[in-house]
Amino acid sequence: MEKKYLLAIDAGTGSVRAVLFDTEGAQIGVVQSEWEHPSDPRFPGSMNFDWERDWELASACVRGVIDKTGIDPAEIAGVSTTCMREGILLYDKNGKEIWACANVDSRSTDEVAALVKKDPGLEKEIYLESGEAYALGALPRLLWVKNKMPEIYEKTARIGMFNDWLIYKLAGDEHTEPSNGSTTGIFDLKKRDWDPAIAEKVGVRSDIFPAVRECGTLAGTVNEKGAEDTGLAMGTPVIVGGGDSQLGCIGVGVTKPGQAAIFGGSFWQYEFNTATGETDPGCRIRVNCHAIPGVWQFEALAFNPGLVMRWYRDAFCQREQEIAAKTGEDVYDLMNREAEKVPAGSNGMMCTFSDVMNFTCWKHASPTFTNFSIDPALHNRYTFYRAILENAALVTRGHVELVREVTENMPEEVVFAGGASKSELWCRILADVLKLPVRVPAVREATALGAAMLAGVGVGIYSDINEAVSRCVKWDAVYEPDPGNAAVYDEMYPVWREVYKAELSLCDRGLTANMWRAPGI
């Protein structure tokens, strides 16, 4: 039977989905299920992962997309996986899951504080080799399990990431891969492999690391249990996947050194490709392995732009929601239409949500709107809305400039993908703030496409990732910066940085509460 399709399973922060593509990159069908990772009330900052329920949801999505599209499972040439990064699972000697936490779990505050007190220079030492700080890495979490759940710690035989776990459930293969494995902080970036010595330095197990397989290589085939759970055909090739941002870059063609992408969702990631595994001497910005051998990425994260938009919509845009319910229009489209009438700079108003990244001292100020008048013609809910859009772009400018400072390189353009790129207004604001062309792909949700492209490389449909890009990545629009608006944002940016610094000082004095701060900070 002709192999016509490629399947991606995408385990994101807020949902899991199965997405079916043809071999030219066209999306054929998708089935998605929202999921939650609730906190355990006993452990502040915890973000649990329910592997039994979540596998049921994931496998149901696969069955659902097969049923929805009416395809024969035997027509699927290959499957690959992607996921939120940083989340980890622990397994016992029999391969059974025994503990897991999702990506921004921050329960390990005590452990980070103890590590810093014991050796103040250790975090920098680890960062310079691994590109990771304690903030999102696995080391403090493993210490937490050791200290708080010793019975689980003693039973632990292996650690894994969520994309690896999906492959394990499908094919029984035990491995990790560099793009997500490097987010643990236990990797030698340049070697793209585990460094057990890092684990030993902080006093956690160094004998729990599975083999490393490169992204896009064959992990195995769907076994009997995997086929029973998902409806896939036994023997379907399963290809090593990768982290969501790295596969998102593949899905928008950002595969070579010097290229850059911005992914706008709940979080915003700025990714800049390099040809080395060098890190930042100032330890301010994350460095990961790309899902392509010989390529690495500087990565800067902006916290919550998408979630802030959702909050603003639900808290203040009831009128637009009523109109949208009657007309079938998107609420955000209605808001964008009015916010376009507000001039660049929001009539002097600014807001503080996410700050520019500082990886080893990572904290965000209390959310604030400031410098607005009581003139409703100048400052109304559409002005506040535009200020939120501008805030995300200003943070991203800080990230672009930070990476330029470290690497002495600047992209000629940026690719903008994810849900935020559906907003033409946000695209234009981003181009104006960055003073760079912003290229928007036809497939906005690029992560699943990147996984499908890796599957295609792994089974030989594409000779390499470059052929996959040429066949699958298509463009929707390019937004050029407006010189007049760019000049407004040039004046606004340094002021915004000073305002943010002042807001952080209020948090440091205990007068306001941080929106988020890393464990131990």
N, C-alpha and C positions, 0 to 999 in steps of 0.2 A: 504494500500500500504506500502511496506517495506521502512523504512527510511534509506537511504543509504549514505546521504551526510550531510556535515556541511558547512555553508557559513560564510565567514569573509568579512566584509567591512572595509577597511583600508584607513583612510584619512590622508595621509602623508603630509609632507611639500611641496613636488614637484608634487605629483600626488595623485589621489584617485583610488582605485581598488577594485574589487570584486573577491574573490578567493574561489574556490570550492574545498573541500577536501573530500576524503572518510573517513570512520571511523577508518582507520589504518594510517591516516596521509599522504596519497599520494595525491599530487595536481592533480586535475582532469581538471581544467581550470581556466584561469584568464583573465579578461578584465580590462584594465587600461586606465585612461585619465590623461594627464598632466594638471595641473592647476597653476595659478599664484595668488599671493596675493599682488597686486600693492600698492605702496606707494601713499598716498594723498599728492600732492605737497604743500598743505597748512601746512602740519604737518610733518616736518623732522623726519625720523626714523619710520614713521608709516608703518604698514603692514596689509592692510585691508583684510577682509574675506567677499566675496560676497555670502551670504547664498542662495539666489535664484538660481543663476547660478551654484553654487557648488553642491546644491542638485540635480539639473538636471543632472550634470555630474555623481554624485554618483549613482543615480537611474538608469541612462543609463548603467553604468557598471554592475549593477545587472541584468538588462534585457539582456545585452550583454552576460554575462557568461552563463545564462540559455539558450539563443539561440545557443551560440557557442558549448556548450556541448550536447545540445539536450535532456536534462533531463526533467522530469516532475517536476514542482516546488513542488508538493506534496511529492516528495521523499526527500526533504530537512528536516532533523530532527530538526534543530535549526540554528539560526543566532546570531552572536555576532559582536561587533564593536571594533575598535581600532583607534588611531589617534595620530598625533603630539600632544605633551603636551603643556601646558601653554596658548594656545589660548583660548579665552573666548567669549561667546555670552551673550547678555543681552536680556531679553524678557519683554514684557509688561504684564498687568494683563489678557489679552486675550490669552496669549501664543504666541504672534507674535514676531518674531525676530526684534529688533530695533537697535542693534549695535553689532559689532564683530571685533576682531583683531586676527591675527595669532600669531604663537608662539614666535618669537624673535622681536616682535614689541617693539620699543624703543623710542616712542614719549614722554614718561612721564619724561623726564630729569628734567624739572622745578619742577615737583611734588616730585621727589626723593630728589632734592637739598633742597626743602622746608622742607621735613620730617627730613633730616639730621640736618638742621639748627635748627629746633624746638626742637629736642630731639636726640642728637648724639648717645645715648645709646639704642634707641628704636629698631633699626634694629637687634642688637645682641639679645635683649630680645625676639623679634619675632622669630628669627632664632632658638634659643635654644628650643622653644616649637614646631615650625612648620617645621624646617629643611630647610626653604626657606629664601633667602635674597630678597632685592628689585629688583635685576637684571632682573628676569624673572617672578616675581610674579604678582598677580592680583591687589594688593593694590594700587600701584602707577597708574595703568591704570584706576581703578575705580575713583581715585582722579582726574585724567585727565578728565574723562567724567564729573565729578561733576563741574570742573572748566571751561572746554572748551565747553561742550555741556549740559548745565543745563537742557534743555528741555528733553533730552534723560534720564538724570539721574533721573528726577522727575517721569518719566513714568516707570522706571525699577521696575519690580516686582520679577524677578528671574535671577540668574546667572547660566550658564551652561558651560560645556566643550564640545569639538567637538564629542567625542564618545557618550556622553549622547544625544547630538543633533541628531545624526543619529538614535538612538533608539527612540527618541521623534518623529521623522518624520515617523518611521515605525509603532510604537505602541502607541504613545500618552502618554507614561509614562514620568513623570517629576522626575528626580533623578540625583544624581552624585554618584561617587564611589571613594574609597580611593586612588587608584593608581594615577589617574589624578587629583582628587580633592586636594590631598595634595600638588600639584605643585602650587596652588594658594597662599600659604603662610597664609591661613586663617584656617588651620586645626590644631587640636591637634593631633600630630603624634601618641602618645601612645593610645589615645582613638579612632583614625581613624574616626574622625568626625569633623564637623565644630566647630570653637570656635568664636562665634560672638564678643566676647570681644576684639579679635585682630582687627577686623574691627573698633570697637568703638575707639580704641587707636589712629588710624590714621584719624578718622573723616569721615568714609564712612558708608554707610548703613549696618545695621546688621540684616535686616529682609528680605533678598533676597535669602536665602540659601535653596535649596531643600533638601528633604530627602536623606540620604545616604544609598545606597544598596551595599552589598559586591559583588565583582567580582564573576562571575559564578553563580549568583542567577537569578531567573526568573524575568524579568522586565514586561513582558506582551506578547501579541501575535500580529502578523501583523494585522493591522486594514484595513478597506475598502480602505481608502485613500493610505495607505502604499502599499497595494497590487496593486492598480491601477497604482501607480507611478513606481513600481519596477518589477512587474510581479511575485512576490512571492505569494504563496497561503495564503489566509486569514486564520488566526488561527495558522500560523507557530510560534512556540515559539521564543521569542527574549530574549537573555540572556545578563545580564550586562557584559560589556567588561572591557577595561582598557587602560592605557597609552601604547604607542608603545614599550618603552624599557622594561617595566615590562612584557608585553605579549611576547615580543621577548625572554625574559628569560624563560618563560614557554615553548615556542616553541623549546628551545634548552635544556630543562631539568634542568635549573638552578633554582631550586625551594626550596632548603633547605639552612639553615644558613651555612656559610663558603664556599659556592660555588660562582663562579665569572664568568662573561661574558664580552666580548668586542664586541660592535656592530659597524662595520665600514661602514659608509655611508657618506652622506654630512657632518655630524658631527660624532664624535666617542664618544660612551658612555662606560665608565667602570662601571660595576655594581657589587657590593659585598654585598651578603646577610648577614643579621644579625638577631638575635632573639629578639632584643630590638628596641625601638624607640629612642635610645640615639643619640645625635648629637655631633658635634665637638666643644669643648670649644673655639677653635681658629676661628670658623665660616668660614672655608676655603672650605668646601666641602658640597655638597647638600645631604640631606637625604629625602627619599620618602617612602611611604607605598608601599610594593610589592602588586601584585594583588592576593596574597595568605594571608588569615588571619593569624596573628601571625608571619609574616615575614616582615622585612623592608630592605631598600637598601641604602647603601652609593653609591652616583653617582658622577662621575667626567666627565666633558664634554670637549672634544677637538674640537675646532672650525675649520670647513671647510676642513679636509683632503680630502674628496671626491671632493669637489668643486675645491680645489687646483689642484688635478689630472686632472680634466676636463679642467681647465684653461691651464695647461701645455700642455696637448694633443692638444688643439685647437690653442694655440699660437706658438708651436714649433715643432709639430710632423706631419706636412703636408706630409712629405715623407712617413711616416708609414701609414697615412690615405689613401694615394694613393695606397700603396701596399695592404692594407686591403680591399679596394674597388675592387681590381682585384682578390684577392685570397679568399675573404670571411672570412679571419681571423679577430680576434679582435685586434684593435689597441694596447690595453694594453698588450695583449699577445706578440706582436712584441716588444714592449718596454721592457717588463720583460725579454725576451730572451737575449737582449743586456745588460740590467742592471745586470743580473746574473754574467756577466763577470767582473763587477766592484767589487773590494774587499770590505769587510765589513769596514765601516767607510768612504767610498767614497773618498779615497785618501786624507783624512784630511778635506774635505769640509763639511760644515754644513749649514743648513738653519733655519730661524726662521719664523714660521707661528703661530700656536697656542701655548700658554704657558700652564704650569701646572696651574690648577684651583686655584683661590683664591676668593671665592664666594662673599665676601663683599667688595672686592677691585679688581674687575674683569676687566682686560684689556689685550690686546695683542699688541705686538710690530709691527712695520712696517715690512711687509714681506721682508726678506733679504736672499741672498745667500752670504756666506763669506768663506774666507780661501781657495780659489781656485787659481790655477796657470794659466798661458796662454799656457800651454802645452796641446794640444788637445788629446794627447794619454792618459793623466791622467784625464783631466777635459773637458768632452764634454757633449752633451745633455743627454746621458745615465747616466753620473755621477750625473748631476743635478736631473734627474728623481729618481735615487736611493736615493739621499739625501732627497727628499720629502718623500719617503717611510720610511726612517730612522727617520725623524722628527716626524712623527705620532707615531712611536714606542717609541721614547724617551719621548714624552709627556705622553704616556700611562704608561711608567715606573714611571714617576713622580706621576701619579695618584695612581698606585699600592702602592708605598712607602708611599704616604700621608695617604691612608686608613690604611695601616699597622701601621703607627705611632699613629693614632687615636684609632684603635680597638685592637691593639696588635695581629692581626691575618693576616695570609697570605694564599692565596689559594694554594692548591697543584698543580693545573693546571688551565688554563683559557679556556673557550669556545670562539671561534672567529667566528662570523657570520656576515651577511650583505654582500653587494656587494664587499667590500675589501677582504673578505675571499676567493673570487674566484682566487685571485692571490697567487700561491704557493710561490712566492718570498716574498711577504708581510708576509705570514704566517711564513716563516722561519726567516725573520728578527725579527718579533715580538717575536718568541720563543727565539732567541738569545739575544735580548735586555732585555727581562723579566727574562731570565734564568728559564723559566717554560715550561712544555709541553703545546702545543697549540692544542686543540681538535676542529675539524671543522665538523659541522653537515652536513648531506646530503641535508637538506633543508636549503639553505643559508639565504633566506628571511623568517626569523622565526616568525616575528610579526604576520602575518596573520594566520600562523599555531597555534600560541598561542591563538588567538581569537577563532579559530575553536575548539581547545581543551577545552577552557572554555565553549563554546556552548555545547560540548559533555557532559561535567560534569553537566551542568545545566539541560539537558534533560534526564540524567540518563544513557547515553550510557557508560560512565565510572563512576565507583563508587566514585572516587576521582581523584585529580590531579596526584597522583603517578601512578595510572593505566593508565591515559592518556599519561603520559611520557613514560611508558614502552611499550605502543602500538604504539606510533606515532613518537618518536624521534629516528632517526637513524644516524649513524656516517659515515663520508666519509674518514677522515684521522686524524692522530695525528702527530704533528711535535715536535721532541725533540730538545732542544737547542744544538748547536755546541759549545763545550768548547772554541775552538780557537776564533771564532767570538764573543762569549760572553765576552772574555777577552778584545777584542778590544772595545766593547761597554761599558764595565766597565770603561775604561780609558776615553772614549769619553763623557759619560753622565755628570760628574761634569763640564767638560769644556763647554759643550753645555749650562748648566744652567748658568754659568758665562757669556757666550756670550749673552744669552737671557737677562740677567739682564742689561748688557751694552746697548743692543738695546732698552730696555724699558726706560732707562735713557735718551736716545736721544729723545724719544717721550715726556717724562716728561718735557724736556727743550724746546719743541716746534720745534725741528729741523726736526723731521720726524712725520708722521701721524700714529696713531694707526690703526691696521687692524680692531679692534673692541674694544669698551669700553662700559661698562654697563651704563645705564642712571644715571646721577648725579655724575659719577666718574671723 
